[in-house]
Amino acid sequence: MTAGGKTPPSHQATFEDALAKLPDGYVDGYFGDRSWGVTVKRSQDGKRIWLYGEELGGTDIVSFNLYRLAGPGSTLKPCEMSAAMVIEFVLGFEPSTEKAASRP
């Protein structure tokens, strides 16, 4: 994974494993002690993953695209935030175990 710099392979695998565990669509959950709503969309060909998260009742957001490259590896493109912030969020986000209410 590249994000303006190199990410160690083990850190990349941990990040991508955590991202793979997030379900498609909308899910409520927690990051730190705050409630978040997160939407994940995966392209049909599996080459792009988009995540948008919003702190519920707050102002923080997290947003990025992850592109899978033709060869080994992937490219992380955060939206107006650092790659470190994106990685920290994905590793620390815990989806709620309760079924989320339908979102529009």
N, C-alpha and C positions, 0 to 999 in steps of 0.2 A: 504494500500500500504506500502511495506517496501522498504527501500533503504539505508540499513545500519543503519537505525533508524526508529522511528515511525513518521508517518505523521498524523497530526490531521485529523479526519474523514471529517470535512467540507472542508479542504484544498484538501484532496483526491478527494472528489466529484467534486469540482470546476475544478481541473486538468483533471479528467476523462471526465467531461462534455465538456470542451474546446477541448480535444483530439477527442471526438466523433463527434464534429462539423466539423472537418477537413475532406475533401473528400478523397476517395481512389485515388491513383495515384499521379500525379505531379500537383503542384499549385505554382504560383508565389505569393509573398506577401511581407509584410514588418514586420520587428521586429525593434522597435525603429525607427530610421530614415534611416535604411539601407534596401536594396532590397535583398530578399532571394528566393531561390527555394527549395521547400519541397516535398518530396515523402513519402507517407504513404501507407503501405501495411498491410492488415488484413488477418489473416489465415481464411480458409473456416469454421473452427469450432469455430471461434471467440475467441480462447484462447490466441492469440498472436497478438500484434500490433507492427509494426516496423516503425520507423520514421527516415529519414535522411534529414537534412537540410543543405544547403550550402549558405553562403553569396555570392551573385552575385557580381563579381568585387572585392571580398575580400578574406580573408583566413579563416574566422571563419566557424566552422561546429557545428552541434548538431546531436547526434545519440543515439538512445536507442531502447530497446525492453520493452514492457509491457506484462507481463504474467498474465492471469486470473487464479486464483487458484480454486481448486475443491470446497472449502468452500467460505465463504465471503472474499472479499479482492482481492488484486492483488500484484504483485511484479514488481517493476521498476528496470531495469538493464541498467543504462547509459553506454555508450561506451566512456571510457577515459575522463570523465567529471563528475562533481558532479550532484547529483539528483536535488539540488536546481537550478542549471543552466538549466537543462532540464525542470523543472516545470516552471521557469520564462519564458523560450522561448515559451512553449506551451500556457501559459496564455497570453503572449504579442504578439504572432504572429497574424497578420491580413492578411488573404488571399486577393488577389487583386479581385476587383469586375469585372474586365474585363476577358474575356475568354482567358486563357493562350494559347500561340501558342503550337502546338504539339511538344513534345520533343522526341528525339530518344530513 
